[in-house]
Amino acid sequence: MRVVLAEDLFLLRDGLVRMLEAFGFEIAAAVESGPELTRALAELEPDVAVVDVRLPPTHSDEGLQCALKARRERPGLPVLVLSQHVEQLYARELLADGAGGIGYLLKDRVFDAEQFVDAVRRVAAGGTAMDPQVIQQLLSRRAGDDRPLAGLTPRELEVLELMAQGRSNAGIAAQLVVTERAIAKHTSNIFAKLGLEVSDDDNRRVLAVIAYLDRDR
């Protein structure tokens, strides 16, 4: 699996390269700026891009904007974004096109090699990997208002949070120590209350839920 990595801090970039290579990934390019990232994504057509939100020359959201531009030119390009802090705007922009293969992790997660590598693989396969802190903020922001989310039970909120992280029904059942049948029932209830069409496509289901929760209304 070929990876383009963009990170301006040399030590972190080098560490990520070594970690990914140790797990069998091929590093097609490891760059440190927005212009370099744009060229690498266009010329190398990687299987997945791992991108720091803030890159030179602007050190604002250069990495994210480069990744979004690449996804417009190559729809569905898998992108895992790394950020120092939770930025709901960045998560919303990343999810806006409704396509699969996206992830948003805090940089603290990269120190857990297995968790980080699992996220890269999930995104590369067209799935979703959202940092739990991002999901918690989206849920907490909506939980106190009069929108449909307020009608979910505590258990349904718990299931929704795990669902939005990209977990399958089996994964949620294992986490909550219940049966898959119970999770399927909770999932159906969640979609009914949110007015979302039930789908067997886990990735589109997760994207629809997150987009619904975080959209401007």
Sequence and secondary structure as in RCSB ss.txt:
>XXXX:A:sequence
MRVVLAEDLFLLRDGLVRMLEAFGFEIAAAVESGPELTRALAELEPDVAVVDVRLPPTHSDEGLQCALKARRERP
GLPVLVLSQHVEQLYARELLADGAGGIGYLLKDRVFDAEQFVDAVRRVAAGGTAMDPQVIQQLLSRRAGDDRPLA
GLTPRELEVLELMAQGRSNAGIAAQLVVTERAIAKHTSNIFAKLGLEVSDDDNRRVLAVIAYLDRDR
>XXXX:A:secstr
 EEEEE S HHHHHHHHHHHHHTT EEEEEE SHHHHHHHHHHH  SEEEEES  TTTSSSHHHHHHHHHHHHST
T  EEEEESS  HHHHHHHHTT  S EEEEEGGGGGSHHHHHHHHHHHHTT EEE HHHHHHHHHHHHTSSSGGG
GS HHHHHHHHHHHTT  HHHHHHHHTS HHHHHHHHHHHHHHHT    S HHHHHHHHHHHHHS  
